[in-house]
Amino acid sequence: MYSGYDMPKKYYRIVSKGDAVRRARIVAGLTSADCANAIGVSRPMLSSIENGASTSVTTAHKIAGAVGKTFEELFDIVDTGPKRGP
């Protein structure tokens, strides 16, 4: 069991591939309000994700399911860990 001091650090972000989330939502025929309601986030939060804000793996999978796409089609996993030597 990890204590608060020895938890592994999160060195990645889940972000939309360009405007993939917005495009998929529109093609699926969903308004931003409809999609946000379907996945359980606010419309401004969905807009932030569509514009490149990071999100959780769970929310990313909910978005993908709502618009009929896979996680891999819509999101990139960006490494934010400390850079190691050359």
C-alpha angles and dihedrals in degrees: 000000000000123000120213090266102053101041112131112256120245106240101176142069129208109222137169117262098245107295094336095122094050093046093048091048092052093045088050088056095243126140115220089252092051093048094045091051092048093055098036103247133111120266091244089052091052090048090052091051091048088052095052107276113143121252140186124274089244094054092044090054091047090052092048091050093048093054097038098247135114125255089245093054093055109029142052125205106223118201110227097170125127112286115251125213124290 
